[in-house]
Amino acid sequence: MDKNSATGLFLISALLLIYLFFFAPKSEPEKAPAKPAATASTAPAKAATATPAPLDSAAMAQALGNFAAAAQGTAQDVQLANDDLTITFSTKGGQVQAVRINKYKTFFGQPFDLLDKESAKIDTRFRTTDGRTVRFSDLYFQPSAAQSVTEGNRQGQRLTFTAAVAGGQIEQVYTLYNDSYEVGYEMRFAGLGNVIAQEPMTLTFLDRVRQTEQDRAQNRNHTTINHYLANDDPGSLSETSEDPEEIVINEPVKWAAHKHDFFVAGLIAQNQFSTGKFNSNVPAATDSTNKFIKTLSTTLTVPAADVLGAKASFGIISAQIPSRFSRK
């Protein structure tokens, strides 16, 4: 069995573990229309109205050094979609910007956006050998056309974002299979071994969770961060606490997931993350006008050896509905 096949089998198993440990639902969400308007798409890139970022070239060169050449560009939105999900990426950073659950509506009849550009931010940062900190959100990536892929009996689409930097390139590869709530993710660094420091890379996931159900308190109290350590030890932040919470894990983490009542957005390592930090905050009880019911934040570090491999595949971003609620 090759590495890619083994990775796929593991990711499916990992998502099943998430459901068995933490995500058994408490009640069924609201009914949705029988058939969503969105269907699987093989269109290349869908560009949104955008304006060039107003960057000072001298300041950017000072801040980013060899990576400054990729800091000029125009932000575009690019999508992958199947019947279940529509994933929107931004070429500024090359990372997930929004996730829409196509077959579901909120209690209020609105499209069910698990994540959007206002509520969530996913970013990656690393250190260079000359002491600089570079974030993917500092860089503009060139998107490929969506390509059809077949692996075994699974079919789907693949989208690649590439940034030419420092005499090499960074690639981010996303794969969305048909009839799947999983978005596979790979990162590849090529020709950058001499400019990237031998330090762990850091992934951050900020998630301001919106109210999607009728009962605000119940919706909030079913929202949390769950994590699973490499030594098979599960854990989570409190669902019901209204006080700020933080858990710091200084040992390998297998996965972490932001649970939104009936849905989850998670990061799962092919191997393992080096460390993890998880936070949650609840808006003041008197602020009933706040459309966000809880803020979740996950920080994970990726071993340098995984990052600097010629084809490092270390995790996925996923959105899932417990299978008993799937509507075909």
C-alpha positions as a Markdown table, in Angstrom:
| # | Residue | x | y | z |
|---|---|---|---|---|
| 1 | Met | 0.0 | 0.0 | 0.0 |
| 2 | Asp | 1.5 | 3.4 | -1.0 |
| 3 | Lys | 1.7 | 6.4 | 1.3 |
| 4 | Asn | -1.3 | 8.2 | -0.3 |
| 5 | Ser | -3.6 | 5.2 | 0.1 |
| 6 | Ala | -2.5 | 4.6 | 3.7 |
| 7 | Thr | -3.2 | 8.3 | 4.4 |
| 8 | Gly | -6.7 | 8.1 | 3.0 |
| 9 | Leu | -7.6 | 5.0 | 5.0 |
| 10 | Phe | -6.3 | 6.7 | 8.2 |
| 11 | Leu | -8.2 | 9.9 | 7.7 |
| 12 | Ile | -11.5 | 8.0 | 7.3 |
| 13 | Ser | -10.7 | 6.1 | 10.5 |
| 14 | Ala | -9.8 | 9.2 | 12.3 |
| 15 | Leu | -13.1 | 10.9 | 11.4 |
| 16 | Leu | -15.0 | 7.8 | 12.7 |
| 17 | Leu | -13.1 | 8.0 | 16.0 |
| 18 | Ile | -14.1 | 11.7 | 16.3 |
| 19 | Tyr | -17.8 | 10.8 | 15.9 |
| 20 | Leu | -17.6 | 7.8 | 18.3 |
| 21 | Phe | -15.9 | 9.7 | 21.0 |
| 22 | Phe | -17.5 | 13.1 | 21.0 |
| 23 | Phe | -20.1 | 13.9 | 18.3 |
| 24 | Ala | -23.1 | 11.8 | 19.0 |
| 25 | Pro | -25.9 | 14.3 | 18.3 |
| 26 | Lys | -28.4 | 15.4 | 20.9 |
| 27 | Ser | -31.3 | 16.4 | 18.6 |
| 28 | Glu | -31.9 | 16.6 | 14.9 |
| 29 | Pro | -31.2 | 20.0 | 13.1 |
| 30 | Glu | -33.7 | 21.8 | 11.1 |
| 31 | Lys | -35.0 | 20.3 | 7.9 |
| 32 | Ala | -33.5 | 21.5 | 4.6 |
| 33 | Pro | -34.8 | 21.6 | 1.0 |
| 34 | Ala | -34.7 | 18.3 | -0.7 |
| 35 | Lys | -32.0 | 19.3 | -3.2 |
| 36 | Pro | -29.5 | 22.1 | -3.0 |
| 37 | Ala | -28.8 | 24.4 | -5.9 |
| 38 | Ala | -25.0 | 23.7 | -5.7 |
| 39 | Thr | -23.6 | 20.6 | -7.5 |
| 40 | Ala | -20.2 | 19.2 | -8.0 |
| 41 | Ser | -18.1 | 21.6 | -9.9 |
| 42 | Thr | -15.1 | 21.2 | -12.2 |
| 43 | Ala | -14.8 | 24.9 | -13.0 |
| 44 | Pro | -11.2 | 26.2 | -12.6 |
| 45 | Ala | -11.3 | 29.3 | -10.5 |
| 46 | Lys | -14.1 | 31.6 | -9.5 |
| 47 | Ala | -12.7 | 35.1 | -9.1 |
| 48 | Ala | -14.4 | 37.5 | -6.8 |
| 49 | Thr | -14.2 | 41.3 | -6.9 |
| 50 | Ala | -10.9 | 42.2 | -5.3 |
| 51 | Thr | -8.4 | 45.0 | -5.1 |
| 52 | Pro | -4.7 | 44.8 | -4.9 |
| 53 | Ala | -3.3 | 44.9 | -1.4 |
| 54 | Pro | -1.7 | 48.3 | -0.6 |
| 55 | Leu | 1.7 | 47.0 | 0.3 |
| 56 | Asp | 4.9 | 49.1 | 0.8 |
| 57 | Ser | 7.6 | 47.2 | -1.1 |
| 58 | Ala | 10.5 | 48.4 | 1.0 |
| 59 | Ala | 8.7 | 47.5 | 4.2 |
| 60 | Met | 7.6 | 44.1 | 2.9 |
| 61 | Ala | 11.1 | 43.3 | 1.7 |
| 62 | Gln | 12.4 | 44.2 | 5.2 |
| 63 | Ala | 9.8 | 42.0 | 6.9 |
| 64 | Leu | 9.8 | 39.0 | 4.5 |
| 65 | Gly | 13.2 | 39.0 | 2.9 |
| 66 | Asn | 13.4 | 36.3 | 0.2 |
| 67 | Phe | 9.7 | 35.8 | 0.5 |
| 68 | Ala | 8.7 | 39.4 | -0.4 |
| 69 | Ala | 8.3 | 38.7 | -4.1 |
| 70 | Ala | 5.1 | 36.7 | -3.3 |
| 71 | Ala | 3.6 | 39.4 | -1.2 |
| 72 | Gln | 2.3 | 41.4 | -4.1 |
| 73 | Gly | -0.9 | 40.4 | -5.8 |
| 74 | Thr | -4.7 | 40.5 | -6.1 |
| 75 | Ala | -6.9 | 38.4 | -3.8 |
| 76 | Gln | -9.3 | 36.1 | -5.6 |
| 77 | Asp | -11.8 | 33.5 | -4.3 |
| 78 | Val | -11.6 | 30.0 | -5.7 |
| 79 | Gln | -14.0 | 27.2 | -5.0 |
| 80 | Leu | -14.3 | 23.4 | -4.9 |
| 81 | Ala | -17.8 | 22.0 | -4.5 |
| 82 | Asn | -19.8 | 18.7 | -4.4 |
| 83 | Asp | -23.4 | 18.0 | -3.5 |
| 84 | Asp | -22.6 | 18.3 | 0.2 |
| 85 | Leu | -20.0 | 21.1 | 0.5 |
| 86 | Thr | -18.9 | 24.3 | -1.1 |
| 87 | Ile | -15.4 | 25.3 | 0.0 |
| 88 | Thr | -14.1 | 28.8 | -0.7 |
| 89 | Phe | -10.4 | 29.5 | -0.7 |
| 90 | Ser | -8.5 | 32.8 | -1.0 |
| 91 | Thr | -5.4 | 33.1 | -3.2 |
| 92 | Lys | -4.1 | 35.4 | -0.4 |
| 93 | Gly | -2.8 | 32.7 | 1.9 |
| 94 | Gly | -4.1 | 29.9 | -0.3 |
| 95 | Gln | -6.2 | 28.6 | 2.6 |
| 96 | Val | -9.8 | 27.8 | 3.5 |
| 97 | Gln | -11.9 | 31.0 | 3.8 |
| 98 | Ala | -15.4 | 29.6 | 4.0 |
| 99 | Val | -17.3 | 26.3 | 4.2 |
| 100 | Arg | -21.0 | 26.0 | 3.3 |
| 101 | Ile | -23.0 | 22.9 | 4.1 |
| 102 | Asn | -25.2 | 22.8 | 1.0 |
| 103 | Lys | -28.1 | 20.5 | 2.2 |
| 104 | Tyr | -28.8 | 22.3 | 5.4 |
| 105 | Lys | -30.2 | 25.6 | 6.5 |
| 106 | Thr | -29.9 | 27.4 | 9.9 |
| 107 | Phe | -33.0 | 27.6 | 12.1 |
| 108 | Phe | -33.5 | 31.1 | 10.7 |
| 109 | Gly | -33.6 | 29.9 | 7.1 |
| 110 | Gln | -30.2 | 31.1 | 6.1 |
| 111 | Pro | -27.5 | 29.1 | 4.2 |
| 112 | Phe | -25.5 | 27.0 | 6.7 |
| 113 | Asp | -22.0 | 28.5 | 6.6 |
| 114 | Leu | -19.9 | 26.4 | 9.0 |
| 115 | Leu | -17.1 | 29.0 | 8.4 |
| 116 | Asp | -16.9 | 32.3 | 6.5 |
| 117 | Lys | -14.5 | 35.1 | 6.0 |
| 118 | Glu | -16.0 | 37.2 | 8.8 |
| 119 | Ser | -16.2 | 34.4 | 11.4 |
| 120 | Ala | -13.1 | 32.3 | 10.8 |
| 121 | Lys | -9.4 | 32.6 | 10.0 |
| 122 | Ile | -7.0 | 29.7 | 9.2 |
| 123 | Asp | -3.3 | 30.6 | 8.9 |
| 124 | Thr | 0.1 | 29.0 | 8.9 |
| 125 | Arg | 3.4 | 30.6 | 9.9 |
| 126 | Phe | 7.1 | 29.5 | 9.9 |
| 127 | Arg | 10.5 | 30.9 | 10.7 |
| 128 | Thr | 13.3 | 31.5 | 8.2 |
| 129 | Thr | 17.0 | 30.9 | 8.7 |
| 130 | Asp | 17.6 | 34.7 | 8.8 |
| 131 | Gly | 15.2 | 35.1 | 11.8 |
| 132 | Arg | 12.0 | 36.3 | 10.0 |
| 133 | Thr | 8.5 | 35.1 | 10.6 |
| 134 | Val | 6.5 | 34.5 | 7.5 |
| 135 | Arg | 2.7 | 33.8 | 7.4 |
| 136 | Phe | 0.9 | 32.2 | 4.5 |
| 137 | Ser | -1.5 | 35.2 | 4.8 |
| 138 | Asp | 1.4 | 37.4 | 3.8 |
| 139 | Leu | 1.8 | 35.6 | 0.5 |
| 140 | Tyr | -0.3 | 35.4 | -2.7 |
| 141 | Phe | -0.7 | 31.9 | -4.3 |
| 142 | Gln | -1.5 | 31.0 | -7.9 |
| 143 | Pro | -4.4 | 28.6 | -8.2 |
| 144 | Ser | -4.5 | 25.7 | -10.6 |
| 145 | Ala | -7.7 | 24.7 | -12.5 |
| 146 | Ala | -9.7 | 22.2 | -10.5 |
| 147 | Gln | -8.6 | 18.7 | -11.7 |
| 148 | Ser | -10.6 | 15.5 | -11.6 |
| 149 | Val | -9.0 | 12.8 | -9.5 |
| 150 | Thr | -9.8 | 9.1 | -9.1 |
| 151 | Glu | -8.3 | 7.0 | -6.2 |
| 152 | Gly | -9.6 | 3.5 | -6.0 |
| 153 | Asn | -13.4 | 3.8 | -6.3 |
| 154 | Arg | -13.4 | 7.4 | -5.1 |
| 155 | Gln | -13.7 | 10.3 | -7.5 |
| 156 | Gly | -13.4 | 14.0 | -6.8 |
| 157 | Gln | -11.5 | 17.2 | -7.6 |
| 158 | Arg | -8.1 | 18.6 | -6.6 |
| 159 | Leu | -7.0 | 22.2 | -6.4 |
| 160 | Thr | -3.4 | 23.3 | -6.0 |
| 161 | Phe | -2.1 | 26.7 | -4.8 |
| 162 | Thr | 1.5 | 27.6 | -5.6 |
| 163 | Ala | 3.7 | 30.4 | -4.4 |
| 164 | Ala | 7.2 | 30.9 | -6.1 |
| 165 | Val | 9.4 | 32.1 | -3.2 |
| 166 | Ala | 13.1 | 32.2 | -2.3 |
| 167 | Gly | 14.3 | 30.2 | -5.3 |
| 168 | Gly | 11.8 | 27.4 | -4.6 |
| 169 | Gln | 8.1 | 27.1 | -4.1 |
| 170 | Ile | 5.3 | 26.3 | -1.6 |
| 171 | Glu | 2.4 | 24.2 | -2.7 |
| 172 | Gln | -0.9 | 23.6 | -0.9 |
| 173 | Val | -3.1 | 20.8 | -2.3 |
| 174 | Tyr | -6.8 | 20.3 | -1.5 |
| 175 | Thr | -8.8 | 17.3 | -2.5 |
| 176 | Leu | -12.6 | 17.1 | -2.2 |
| 177 | Tyr | -14.2 | 13.8 | -3.1 |
| 178 | Asn | -17.8 | 13.4 | -4.3 |
| 179 | Asp | -20.4 | 12.6 | -1.6 |
| 180 | Ser | -17.8 | 13.5 | 1.1 |
| 181 | Tyr | -17.6 | 16.0 | 4.0 |
| 182 | Glu | -13.8 | 15.6 | 4.1 |
| 183 | Val | -11.3 | 18.0 | 2.5 |
| 184 | Gly | -7.9 | 16.5 | 2.2 |
| 185 | Tyr | -4.9 | 18.8 | 2.6 |
| 186 | Glu | -1.3 | 18.5 | 1.7 |
| 187 | Met | 1.6 | 21.0 | 2.0 |
| 188 | Arg | 4.8 | 20.7 | -0.1 |
| 189 | Phe | 8.0 | 22.7 | 0.2 |
| 190 | Ala | 10.4 | 22.4 | -2.7 |
| 191 | Gly | 13.9 | 23.9 | -2.9 |
| 192 | Leu | 13.5 | 25.8 | 0.4 |
| 193 | Gly | 15.6 | 23.6 | 2.8 |
| 194 | Asn | 18.3 | 26.3 | 3.1 |
| 195 | Val | 16.0 | 29.2 | 3.9 |
| 196 | Ile | 13.4 | 27.7 | 6.3 |
| 197 | Ala | 14.5 | 27.2 | 9.9 |
| 198 | Gln | 14.6 | 23.8 | 11.4 |
| 199 | Glu | 11.7 | 24.7 | 13.7 |
| 200 | Pro | 8.1 | 23.5 | 13.9 |
| 201 | Met | 5.6 | 25.2 | 11.7 |
| 202 | Thr | 2.5 | 26.7 | 13.5 |
| 203 | Leu | -1.1 | 26.3 | 12.3 |
| 204 | Thr | -3.8 | 28.6 | 13.8 |
| 205 | Phe | -7.5 | 28.2 | 13.5 |
| 206 | Leu | -9.7 | 31.1 | 14.9 |
| 207 | Asp | -13.4 | 30.3 | 14.8 |
| 208 | Arg | -16.1 | 32.7 | 16.0 |
| 209 | Val | -19.1 | 30.5 | 16.1 |
| 210 | Arg | -22.4 | 31.9 | 14.9 |
| 211 | Gln | -25.9 | 31.1 | 16.4 |
| 212 | Thr | -27.5 | 28.7 | 14.0 |
| 213 | Glu | -30.2 | 27.1 | 16.2 |
| 214 | Gln | -33.3 | 28.6 | 17.9 |
| 215 | Asp | -32.0 | 28.2 | 21.5 |
| 216 | Arg | -28.9 | 30.4 | 21.8 |
| 217 | Ala | -27.8 | 29.0 | 25.2 |
| 218 | Gln | -28.2 | 25.4 | 24.0 |
| 219 | Asn | -26.4 | 26.2 | 20.8 |
| 220 | Arg | -23.5 | 27.7 | 22.7 |
| 221 | Asn | -23.5 | 24.8 | 25.3 |
| 222 | His | -23.1 | 22.3 | 22.5 |
| 223 | Thr | -20.0 | 24.1 | 21.1 |
| 224 | Thr | -16.5 | 23.2 | 22.2 |
| 225 | Ile | -13.0 | 22.0 | 21.1 |
| 226 | Asn | -12.2 | 18.3 | 21.4 |
| 227 | His | -8.7 | 16.9 | 20.9 |
| 228 | Tyr | -7.1 | 13.5 | 20.8 |
| 229 | Leu | -3.5 | 12.8 | 21.9 |
| 230 | Ala | -1.1 | 10.5 | 20.1 |
| 231 | Asn | -1.1 | 8.3 | 23.2 |
| 232 | Asp | -4.9 | 7.7 | 22.7 |
| 233 | Asp | -5.9 | 10.1 | 25.4 |
| 234 | Pro | -9.0 | 12.2 | 24.5 |
| 235 | Gly | -9.8 | 15.6 | 26.0 |
| 236 | Ser | -11.9 | 18.7 | 25.5 |
| 237 | Leu | -12.8 | 22.2 | 26.8 |
| 238 | Ser | -16.0 | 22.5 | 28.8 |
| 239 | Glu | -19.1 | 23.0 | 26.7 |
| 240 | Thr | -21.1 | 24.8 | 29.3 |
| 241 | Ser | -18.5 | 27.1 | 31.1 |
| 242 | Glu | -19.0 | 30.8 | 30.5 |
| 243 | Asp | -15.5 | 31.6 | 31.7 |
| 244 | Pro | -12.4 | 31.8 | 29.4 |
| 245 | Glu | -10.7 | 28.4 | 29.1 |
| 246 | Glu | -7.3 | 27.3 | 27.9 |
| 247 | Ile | -5.6 | 23.9 | 27.6 |
| 248 | Val | -2.0 | 23.7 | 26.7 |
| 249 | Ile | -0.7 | 20.3 | 25.5 |
| 250 | Asn | 3.1 | 19.8 | 25.4 |
| 251 | Glu | 3.0 | 16.4 | 23.9 |
| 252 | Pro | 2.0 | 15.0 | 20.5 |
| 253 | Val | -1.6 | 15.6 | 19.4 |
| 254 | Lys | -3.3 | 13.5 | 16.7 |
| 255 | Trp | -6.2 | 15.7 | 16.0 |
| 256 | Ala | -8.3 | 18.7 | 17.2 |
| 257 | Ala | -11.9 | 19.6 | 16.2 |
| 258 | His | -14.2 | 22.6 | 16.7 |
| 259 | Lys | -17.6 | 21.1 | 17.4 |
| 260 | His | -20.5 | 23.3 | 16.3 |
| 261 | Asp | -23.5 | 21.4 | 17.8 |
| 262 | Phe | -24.2 | 19.1 | 14.9 |
| 263 | Phe | -21.2 | 19.9 | 12.7 |
| 264 | Val | -17.4 | 19.8 | 13.2 |
| 265 | Ala | -14.4 | 21.5 | 11.5 |
| 266 | Gly | -11.2 | 19.6 | 12.4 |
| 267 | Leu | -7.5 | 19.3 | 11.7 |
| 268 | Ile | -6.1 | 15.7 | 11.6 |
| 269 | Ala | -2.4 | 14.9 | 11.3 |
| 270 | Gln | -1.2 | 12.1 | 9.1 |
| 271 | Asn | 1.6 | 11.6 | 11.6 |
| 272 | Gln | 1.1 | 13.9 | 14.6 |
| 273 | Phe | 1.3 | 17.5 | 15.7 |
| 274 | Ser | 4.1 | 18.3 | 18.1 |
| 275 | Thr | 2.0 | 20.4 | 20.6 |
| 276 | Gly | -1.4 | 22.0 | 20.9 |
| 277 | Lys | -3.1 | 24.9 | 22.6 |
| 278 | Phe | -6.9 | 25.3 | 22.8 |
| 279 | Asn | -8.9 | 28.3 | 23.9 |
| 280 | Ser | -12.6 | 29.3 | 24.2 |
| 281 | Asn | -14.3 | 32.5 | 25.2 |
| 282 | Val | -18.0 | 33.4 | 25.6 |
| 283 | Pro | -19.4 | 36.9 | 24.9 |
| 284 | Ala | -20.7 | 38.7 | 27.9 |
| 285 | Ala | -24.1 | 37.5 | 29.0 |
| 286 | Thr | -25.6 | 40.9 | 28.7 |
| 287 | Asp | -24.5 | 41.2 | 25.0 |
| 288 | Ser | -27.5 | 39.3 | 23.4 |
| 289 | Thr | -27.0 | 41.2 | 20.2 |
| 290 | Asn | -23.6 | 39.6 | 19.5 |
| 291 | Lys | -24.2 | 37.2 | 16.5 |
| 292 | Phe | -21.3 | 35.1 | 17.7 |
| 293 | Ile | -22.0 | 32.7 | 20.6 |
| 294 | Lys | -18.5 | 31.5 | 21.4 |
| 295 | Thr | -14.9 | 32.0 | 20.1 |
| 296 | Leu | -12.8 | 28.9 | 19.6 |
| 297 | Ser | -9.1 | 29.0 | 18.9 |
| 298 | Thr | -6.7 | 26.1 | 18.1 |
| 299 | Thr | -2.9 | 26.4 | 17.7 |
| 300 | Leu | -1.0 | 23.3 | 16.5 |
| 301 | Thr | 2.7 | 22.9 | 15.7 |
| 302 | Val | 4.0 | 20.6 | 12.9 |
| 303 | Pro | 7.4 | 18.9 | 13.2 |
| 304 | Ala | 10.1 | 20.5 | 11.0 |
| 305 | Ala | 10.9 | 17.1 | 9.5 |
| 306 | Asp | 7.3 | 16.8 | 8.2 |
| 307 | Val | 7.3 | 20.4 | 6.9 |
| 308 | Leu | 10.6 | 20.2 | 5.0 |
| 309 | Gly | 9.9 | 16.9 | 3.3 |
| 310 | Ala | 9.7 | 16.9 | -0.5 |
| 311 | Lys | 6.0 | 16.0 | -0.3 |
| 312 | Ala | 4.8 | 16.6 | 3.3 |
| 313 | Ser | 1.3 | 15.4 | 3.9 |
| 314 | Phe | 0.3 | 16.1 | 7.4 |
| 315 | Gly | -3.4 | 16.8 | 7.8 |
| 316 | Ile | -6.8 | 17.6 | 6.5 |
| 317 | Ile | -9.5 | 20.2 | 7.2 |
| 318 | Ser | -12.9 | 18.5 | 7.5 |
| 319 | Ala | -16.5 | 19.3 | 7.9 |
| 320 | Gln | -18.8 | 16.5 | 8.9 |
| 321 | Ile | -22.4 | 15.7 | 9.7 |
| 322 | Pro | -23.1 | 12.5 | 11.7 |
| 323 | Ser | -24.1 | 9.9 | 9.2 |
| 324 | Arg | -27.6 | 9.2 | 10.7 |
| 325 | Phe | -28.6 | 12.8 | 9.7 |
| 326 | Ser | -27.4 | 12.7 | 6.1 |
| 327 | Arg | -30.1 | 13.4 | 3.7 |
| 328 | Lys | -29.7 | 11.8 | 0.3 |
